[in-house]
Amino acid sequence: VQLVESGGGSVQSGGSLRLSCAASGFTFRHYCMGWFRQAPGKERELVASLNSLASTYYADSVKGRFTVSRDNVKNTLDLQMNSLKPEDTSEYYCAAATFGYLTRMCRPVEYKYWGQGTQVIVSS
């Protein structure tokens, strides 16, 4: 399993960034995929995810601002981040679960494969 993120960077508050994750080495369309983030001194948190049916989950802190999507042909996972805030500053990780569900979302503990991370910095 290989997950490679791209698209991080620095942006001013209110700006936008789009993160992408290229996945390989597994049957992408079958599994839950998600974006996590971890800021220095804080626990890693699930930001957004999709199950096998492309149902979505968003953390309350990003609802209405972030959009997660997957392309099961290209095997990519994207995160469109709009109206960015300084508190969104973090290392962002693409993750793949070892399960895929049609009727529920994967739990954070079910994500076992991780990308190397991409940094997002939002300045005020």
Salt bridges, closest charged atoms under 4 A:
GLU45 OE2 - ARG37 NE 2.64
ASP60 OD1 - LYS63 NZ 3.14
ASP78 OD2 - ARG18 NH2 3.14
ASP88 OD1 - ARG37 NH1 2.92
ASP88 OD2 - ARG65 NH1 2.71
GLU110 OE2 - ARG104 NH2 3.14
GLU110 OE2 - ARG107 NH2 3.51
